[in-house]
Amino acid sequence: MNRNQVLPQVQLSTEPSALKKVDFCAPHTYKGAGFLGISDLPRLAEEASAVKAGDGFEWLVETHFEDAPGGEPRQILKLDLKGRLHLICQRCLQDCAVELDERRRFVLVSSETEADDYPMEDEEQEPLVASQHFNLLETIEDEVLLSLPLIPKHPKGFCEPHASVFGGEEADGDAKKQINPFNVLKNMKKNS
């Protein structure tokens, strides 16, 4: 590819089925934006505690070429995600809206070997293997899943403090007073 060559830009379709097969090996760049509902992302739908109006993710994708440190041009994929999903709050066990606003940057490489050899120190971008049938929809879903909190919770103060099954852990993060469940069982045995 000539360094000064201007490549044509292709507009990505907003249809989820079209995002399953994008040719990142073709000599052009891509740009597109759209909205994916929770039903368009089946693995994410399994995680959702409820689906409410407006749940889903706006996506923005753009590719361009830039010179690599060795001088060879490389294709860069930028992915922006913004949206909402409902998960179970681990404090009160009620629905909790989780808002995401993520920006990712990938370098498209030609093989798994090249991806494995990509420097791990590069925290700004990670490698993705480009193909003629690249599943962009799956990549979007992967990035949403990776962005979900490990322990979803309402904002502090939203959940009412309550006793746990063992009778003593408050939901407030500052005053975590726990009662040993074995002492509870021991006391139950003494009383019977």
Short mmCIF file of the C-alpha atoms (twelve columns), coordinates in Angstrom:
data_MODEL
# 
_entry.id   MODEL 
# 
loop_
_atom_site.group_PDB 
_atom_site.id 
_atom_site.type_symbol 
_atom_site.label_atom_id 
_atom_site.label_alt_id 
_atom_site.label_comp_id 
_atom_site.label_asym_id 
_atom_site.label_seq_id 
_atom_site.Cartn_x 
_atom_site.Cartn_y 
_atom_site.Cartn_z 
_atom_site.pdbx_PDB_model_num 
ATOM 1   C CA . MET A 1   0.000   0.000   0.000  1 
ATOM 2   C CA . ASN A 2   1.298   3.434   -0.943 1 
ATOM 3   C CA . ARG A 3   1.807   5.717   2.081  1 
ATOM 4   C CA . ASN A 4   0.091   8.665   0.443  1 
ATOM 5   C CA . GLN A 5   -2.750  6.664   -1.028 1 
ATOM 6   C CA . VAL A 6   -6.197  7.808   0.090  1 
ATOM 7   C CA . LEU A 7   -8.431  4.809   0.563  1 
ATOM 8   C CA . PRO A 8   -12.174 4.908   -0.038 1 
ATOM 9   C CA . GLN A 9   -14.309 4.908   3.099  1 
ATOM 10  C CA . VAL A 10  -17.187 2.433   3.371  1 
ATOM 11  C CA . GLN A 11  -20.215 3.166   5.554  1 
ATOM 12  C CA . LEU A 12  -21.024 0.232   7.858  1 
ATOM 13  C CA . SER A 13  -24.603 -1.007  7.940  1 
ATOM 14  C CA . THR A 14  -26.535 -0.644  11.182 1 
ATOM 15  C CA . GLU A 15  -28.119 -4.081  10.717 1 
ATOM 16  C CA . PRO A 16  -26.770 -6.614  13.250 1 
ATOM 17  C CA . SER A 17  -26.621 -9.352  10.592 1 
ATOM 18  C CA . ALA A 18  -24.398 -7.171  8.362  1 
ATOM 19  C CA . LEU A 19  -21.998 -6.583  11.269 1 
ATOM 20  C CA . LYS A 20  -21.319 -10.334 11.424 1 
ATOM 21  C CA . LYS A 21  -19.331 -10.260 8.191  1 
ATOM 22  C CA . VAL A 22  -17.075 -7.224  7.630  1 
ATOM 23  C CA . ASP A 23  -14.112 -7.473  5.239  1 
ATOM 24  C CA . PHE A 24  -11.212 -5.869  7.101  1 
ATOM 25  C CA . CYS A 25  -8.773  -7.225  4.471  1 
ATOM 26  C CA . ALA A 26  -10.226 -5.020  1.701  1 
ATOM 27  C CA . PRO A 27  -8.269  -1.893  0.652  1 
ATOM 28  C CA . HIS A 28  -10.576 0.668   2.253  1 
ATOM 29  C CA . THR A 29  -11.525 2.100   5.630  1 
ATOM 30  C CA . TYR A 30  -14.809 1.860   7.516  1 
ATOM 31  C CA . LYS A 31  -16.987 4.201   9.495  1 
ATOM 32  C CA . GLY A 32  -20.357 3.555   11.064 1 
ATOM 33  C CA . ALA A 33  -22.625 4.071   14.034 1 
ATOM 34  C CA . GLY A 34  -25.816 2.514   15.303 1 
ATOM 35  C CA . PHE A 35  -27.733 1.101   18.244 1 
ATOM 36  C CA . LEU A 36  -27.861 -2.522  19.360 1 
ATOM 37  C CA . GLY A 37  -30.654 -3.628  21.654 1 
ATOM 38  C CA . ILE A 38  -30.097 -6.296  24.287 1 
ATOM 39  C CA . SER A 39  -31.910 -8.842  22.081 1 
ATOM 40  C CA . ASP A 40  -29.243 -8.288  19.362 1 
ATOM 41  C CA . LEU A 41  -26.556 -9.467  21.795 1 
ATOM 42  C CA . PRO A 42  -27.542 -12.974 22.990 1 
ATOM 43  C CA . ARG A 43  -24.701 -13.544 25.491 1 
ATOM 44  C CA . LEU A 44  -25.393 -10.148 27.034 1 
ATOM 45  C CA . ALA A 45  -29.130 -10.927 27.175 1 
ATOM 46  C CA . GLU A 46  -28.287 -13.933 29.393 1 
ATOM 47  C CA . GLU A 47  -26.586 -11.584 31.876 1 
ATOM 48  C CA . ALA A 48  -29.423 -9.035  31.989 1 
ATOM 49  C CA . SER A 49  -31.779 -9.208  34.965 1 
ATOM 50  C CA . ALA A 50  -34.438 -7.248  33.063 1 
ATOM 51  C CA . VAL A 51  -34.742 -5.461  29.735 1 
ATOM 52  C CA . LYS A 52  -36.278 -2.016  29.943 1 
ATOM 53  C CA . ALA A 53  -36.976 0.642   27.327 1 
ATOM 54  C CA . GLY A 54  -33.733 2.245   26.200 1 
ATOM 55  C CA . ASP A 55  -31.508 -0.643  27.281 1 
ATOM 56  C CA . GLY A 56  -28.808 -1.380  24.741 1 
ATOM 57  C CA . PHE A 57  -25.678 0.198   23.343 1 
ATOM 58  C CA . GLU A 58  -24.850 2.895   20.859 1 
ATOM 59  C CA . TRP A 59  -21.720 1.984   18.924 1 
ATOM 60  C CA . LEU A 60  -19.347 3.997   16.775 1 
ATOM 61  C CA . VAL A 61  -16.673 2.289   14.670 1 
ATOM 62  C CA . GLU A 62  -13.961 3.876   12.599 1 
ATOM 63  C CA . THR A 63  -10.893 2.384   10.927 1 
ATOM 64  C CA . HIS A 64  -7.874  4.182   9.544  1 
ATOM 65  C CA . PHE A 65  -4.259  3.460   8.657  1 
ATOM 66  C CA . GLU A 66  -1.263  4.861   10.496 1 
ATOM 67  C CA . ASP A 67  2.453   4.186   10.357 1 
ATOM 68  C CA . ALA A 68  3.783   1.548   12.752 1 
ATOM 69  C CA . PRO A 69  7.108   2.140   14.553 1 
ATOM 70  C CA . GLY A 70  8.874   0.158   11.796 1 
ATOM 71  C CA . GLY A 71  7.350   2.391   9.109  1 
ATOM 72  C CA . GLU A 72  4.879   -0.181  7.773  1 
ATOM 73  C CA . PRO A 73  1.270   1.097   7.743  1 
ATOM 74  C CA . ARG A 74  -1.146  -0.725  10.039 1 
ATOM 75  C CA . GLN A 75  -4.905  -0.630  10.267 1 
ATOM 76  C CA . ILE A 76  -6.412  0.754   13.481 1 
ATOM 77  C CA . LEU A 77  -9.978  0.100   14.619 1 
ATOM 78  C CA . LYS A 78  -11.570 2.528   17.087 1 
ATOM 79  C CA . LEU A 79  -14.698 1.394   18.913 1 
ATOM 80  C CA . ASP A 80  -16.819 3.614   21.166 1 
ATOM 81  C CA . LEU A 81  -19.652 2.099   23.210 1 
ATOM 82  C CA . LYS A 82  -22.243 3.886   25.318 1 
ATOM 83  C CA . GLY A 83  -25.367 2.418   26.845 1 
ATOM 84  C CA . ARG A 84  -27.208 0.732   29.663 1 
ATOM 85  C CA . LEU A 85  -27.935 -2.765  30.911 1 
ATOM 86  C CA . HIS A 86  -29.841 -3.975  33.977 1 
ATOM 87  C CA . LEU A 87  -28.090 -6.419  36.312 1 
ATOM 88  C CA . ILE A 88  -28.803 -7.677  39.834 1 
ATOM 89  C CA . CYS A 89  -27.374 -5.432  42.558 1 
ATOM 90  C CA . GLN A 90  -25.230 -7.560  44.877 1 
ATOM 91  C CA . ARG A 91  -26.197 -5.452  47.909 1 
ATOM 92  C CA . CYS A 92  -30.000 -5.515  47.727 1 
ATOM 93  C CA . LEU A 93  -30.621 -8.167  45.026 1 
ATOM 94  C CA . GLN A 94  -32.848 -5.774  43.035 1 
ATOM 95  C CA . ASP A 95  -32.500 -4.586  39.425 1 
ATOM 96  C CA . CYS A 96  -29.683 -2.111  38.976 1 
ATOM 97  C CA . ALA A 97  -29.040 -0.025  35.850 1 
ATOM 98  C CA . VAL A 98  -25.379 -0.240  34.817 1 
ATOM 99  C CA . GLU A 99  -24.230 2.578   32.541 1 
ATOM 100 C CA . LEU A 100 -21.218 1.995   30.292 1 
ATOM 101 C CA . ASP A 101 -19.169 4.509   28.332 1 
ATOM 102 C CA . GLU A 102 -16.133 2.776   26.826 1 
ATOM 103 C CA . ARG A 103 -13.532 3.600   24.201 1 
ATOM 104 C CA . ARG A 104 -11.355 0.884   22.720 1 
ATOM 105 C CA . ARG A 105 -8.571  0.911   20.170 1 
ATOM 106 C CA . PHE A 106 -7.313  -2.166  18.304 1 
ATOM 107 C CA . VAL A 107 -4.573  -2.800  15.791 1 
ATOM 108 C CA . LEU A 108 -5.683  -5.201  13.063 1 
ATOM 109 C CA . VAL A 109 -3.094  -7.900  12.365 1 
ATOM 110 C CA . SER A 110 -3.009  -10.584 9.680  1 
ATOM 111 C CA . SER A 111 -2.511  -13.752 11.767 1 
ATOM 112 C CA . GLU A 112 -2.815  -15.329 15.221 1 
ATOM 113 C CA . THR A 113 0.995   -15.534 15.350 1 
ATOM 114 C CA . GLU A 114 1.269   -11.798 14.777 1 
ATOM 115 C CA . ALA A 115 -1.348  -11.216 17.499 1 
ATOM 116 C CA . ASP A 116 0.583   -13.455 19.921 1 
ATOM 117 C CA . ASP A 117 3.819   -11.571 19.158 1 
ATOM 118 C CA . TYR A 118 2.200   -8.158  19.677 1 
ATOM 119 C CA . PRO A 119 3.885   -6.319  22.609 1 
ATOM 120 C CA . MET A 120 1.901   -6.768  25.817 1 
ATOM 121 C CA . GLU A 121 3.279   -3.434  27.091 1 
ATOM 122 C CA . ASP A 122 1.086   -1.576  24.606 1 
ATOM 123 C CA . GLU A 123 -1.844  -0.744  26.875 1 
ATOM 124 C CA . GLU A 124 -3.441  1.714   24.451 1 
ATOM 125 C CA . GLN A 125 -4.466  -0.925  21.931 1 
ATOM 126 C CA . GLU A 126 -4.669  -4.650  21.577 1 
ATOM 127 C CA . PRO A 127 -4.399  -6.821  18.479 1 
ATOM 128 C CA . LEU A 128 -7.341  -8.297  16.572 1 
ATOM 129 C CA . VAL A 129 -6.898  -10.701 13.678 1 
ATOM 130 C CA . ALA A 130 -8.438  -9.156  10.561 1 
ATOM 131 C CA . SER A 131 -10.287 -11.368 8.107  1 
ATOM 132 C CA . GLN A 132 -12.622 -11.132 5.139  1 
ATOM 133 C CA . HIS A 133 -15.466 -12.321 7.360  1 
ATOM 134 C CA . PHE A 134 -14.695 -10.453 10.587 1 
ATOM 135 C CA . ASN A 135 -17.536 -10.654 13.136 1 
ATOM 136 C CA . LEU A 136 -17.752 -7.067  14.360 1 
ATOM 137 C CA . LEU A 137 -21.017 -7.762  16.202 1 
ATOM 138 C CA . GLU A 138 -19.273 -10.401 18.325 1 
ATOM 139 C CA . THR A 139 -16.391 -8.007  19.055 1 
ATOM 140 C CA . ILE A 140 -18.845 -5.315  20.202 1 
ATOM 141 C CA . GLU A 141 -20.574 -7.837  22.471 1 
ATOM 142 C CA . ASP A 142 -17.206 -9.066  23.830 1 
ATOM 143 C CA . GLU A 143 -16.179 -5.526  24.741 1 
ATOM 144 C CA . VAL A 144 -19.485 -4.833  26.521 1 
ATOM 145 C CA . LEU A 145 -19.167 -8.085  28.490 1 
ATOM 146 C CA . LEU A 146 -15.562 -7.277  29.447 1 
ATOM 147 C CA . SER A 147 -16.666 -3.820  30.652 1 
ATOM 148 C CA . LEU A 148 -19.354 -5.087  33.041 1 
ATOM 149 C CA . PRO A 149 -18.548 -4.709  36.740 1 
ATOM 150 C CA . LEU A 150 -17.642 -7.937  38.546 1 
ATOM 151 C CA . ILE A 151 -19.945 -6.981  41.402 1 
ATOM 152 C CA . PRO A 152 -22.771 -4.746  40.170 1 
ATOM 153 C CA . LYS A 153 -24.123 -2.412  42.872 1 
ATOM 154 C CA . HIS A 154 -26.398 0.578   43.138 1 
ATOM 155 C CA . PRO A 155 -24.642 3.838   44.070 1 
ATOM 156 C CA . LYS A 156 -23.739 4.080   47.753 1 
ATOM 157 C CA . GLY A 157 -26.744 5.038   49.862 1 
ATOM 158 C CA . PHE A 158 -29.304 3.759   47.345 1 
ATOM 159 C CA . CYS A 159 -29.825 0.310   48.878 1 
ATOM 160 C CA . GLU A 160 -31.444 0.043   52.290 1 
ATOM 161 C CA . PRO A 161 -29.158 -1.613  54.858 1 
ATOM 162 C CA . HIS A 162 -30.412 -5.090  55.536 1 
ATOM 163 C CA . ALA A 163 -29.352 -8.187  57.378 1 
ATOM 164 C CA . SER A 164 -27.930 -11.063 55.400 1 
ATOM 165 C CA . VAL A 165 -29.041 -14.681 55.656 1 
ATOM 166 C CA . PHE A 166 -26.672 -15.130 58.594 1 
ATOM 167 C CA . GLY A 167 -28.136 -12.169 60.412 1 
ATOM 168 C CA . GLY A 168 -25.538 -9.483  60.457 1 
ATOM 169 C CA . GLU A 169 -23.829 -8.094  57.373 1 
ATOM 170 C CA . GLU A 170 -25.031 -4.600  56.594 1 
ATOM 171 C CA . ALA A 171 -25.048 -3.363  53.003 1 
ATOM 172 C CA . ASP A 172 -23.170 -0.188  53.976 1 
ATOM 173 C CA . GLY A 173 -19.553 -0.613  52.862 1 
ATOM 174 C CA . ASP A 174 -18.094 1.409   55.785 1 
ATOM 175 C CA . ALA A 175 -19.733 -0.540  58.600 1 
ATOM 176 C CA . LYS A 176 -19.236 -4.160  57.666 1 
ATOM 177 C CA . LYS A 177 -20.013 -5.901  60.898 1 
ATOM 178 C CA . GLN A 178 -20.232 -9.633  60.450 1 
ATOM 179 C CA . ILE A 179 -21.577 -12.255 62.773 1 
ATOM 180 C CA . ASN A 180 -19.867 -15.592 62.521 1 
ATOM 181 C CA . PRO A 181 -22.429 -18.021 61.024 1 
ATOM 182 C CA . PHE A 182 -20.991 -20.885 63.091 1 
ATOM 183 C CA . ASN A 183 -21.737 -19.004 66.325 1 
ATOM 184 C CA . VAL A 184 -25.311 -18.533 65.113 1 
ATOM 185 C CA . LEU A 185 -25.596 -22.287 64.540 1 
ATOM 186 C CA . LYS A 186 -23.968 -23.012 67.925 1 
ATOM 187 C CA . ASN A 187 -26.494 -20.717 69.660 1 
ATOM 188 C CA . MET A 188 -29.357 -22.387 67.802 1 
ATOM 189 C CA . LYS A 189 -28.180 -25.791 69.028 1 
ATOM 190 C CA . LYS A 190 -27.956 -24.539 72.666 1 
ATOM 191 C CA . ASN A 191 -31.513 -23.193 72.515 1 
ATOM 192 C CA . SER A 192 -33.048 -26.442 71.285 1 
# 
